[in-house]
Amino acid sequence: MPAIPEGLTTIVSTKGQVILPKAIREQRHWPSGTRLTVENTAEGVLLKAVPMFAETSVDAMFGSLGFEGKAKSIEDMDAAVAAEAKRRARD
């Protein structure tokens, strides 16, 4: 990741809102509407983007959806997952 300029500051509003500097939002790829988790640490506050999908295991998902037809390739499945993630990100 490219270095973020030192000395970036922001102000907490009367509503408790903080505006993250544009350089940080762009570096992190956090567009408007990005959901963040907030963690209080000894050093300060840690912000992390919330994963788009809940973490799960293959065992939990195996066989949950039936499919009839020719098997899909890994490339086809990756493309379908990426297309759906992109669609959901717009909603």
VENJO-V904666 format. One record per helix or strand of 2 or more residues. SS is the DSSP state (H for helix, E for strand). FROM is the first residue (numbers start at 1). TO is the last residue. If there is no record, write none. Layout:
# VENJO-V904666
[[SS	FROM	TO] [SS	FROM	TO]]
This chain:
# VENJO-V904666
[[H	22	28] [E	36	40] [E	45	49] [H	58	61] [H	74	90]]
